[in-house]
């Protein structure tokens, strides 16, 4: 019974560690994308719509920190106010 309890405890700790690391990665990605949510044309913040997106890196390269976790994330955005387009990576 003690061995089973110890294995259950270690399994639970492994799940917690994996979940925390994944949560931290997703939060980092959201923060990086949020920093780029300002239109370069009219400087409107968060007034855009997503035209396209993808999990693979762009041809000009992606963020090395995100590349280590299975590929970069990019969004092609269009401003609702001025119609300007830009990439969030």
C-alpha positions, 0 to 999 in steps of 0.5 A: 500500500505504501508503494502504491501511495508513493507512486500515486503521489509522484504521478500527481506531482508529474501531472502538476509540473507538466500542467504548470509548464504548459500554462506558463508557455501559453501565458508567455505566448499570449503576452507576446502576441498582446504586446503586438496588438497595436496597429502600426498605421493608426496606433489603435489597440486591440481593434483588429480582426484575424485574417489568418493564423498558423502554428508553423514559423514564418519564412523569415523565422520565428521566436526561438523560445517558441520554436523549442516548443513545437513551432511558432505561432503567427496571426495576420491581423487587419485593423478595423479602423484604418484597414492596415495589415500586420503580422503578430508573431 
